[in-house]
């Protein structure tokens, strides 16, 4: 089943830029497409966030698929800052009812083909 962005013709290209990779990351995560999510991440992917660090793509995807407390969420991307070797994204995480759980800024690093790292900053609404 194509994702929302793929259905709109916004899927990743053969050599996606970091902004496209970041948007595809949120789309795959929100759709529960964990194989697709893994394909966007380098095997050595690392996420650092205020409460923990995930080292390795497999560990990160396993947490997102099996361990996070709420999987029925949507990332409302408000702004993408594409300058530099990576990309920064500002948005809000919404629950199933559309209520804001928290605001976030994600800073992604990319090797030009996959996302290699993610630094997440979060704030309560």
Order of alpha helices (4+ residues) and beta strands (2+ residues): alpha-alpha-alpha-beta-beta-alpha-beta-beta-beta-beta
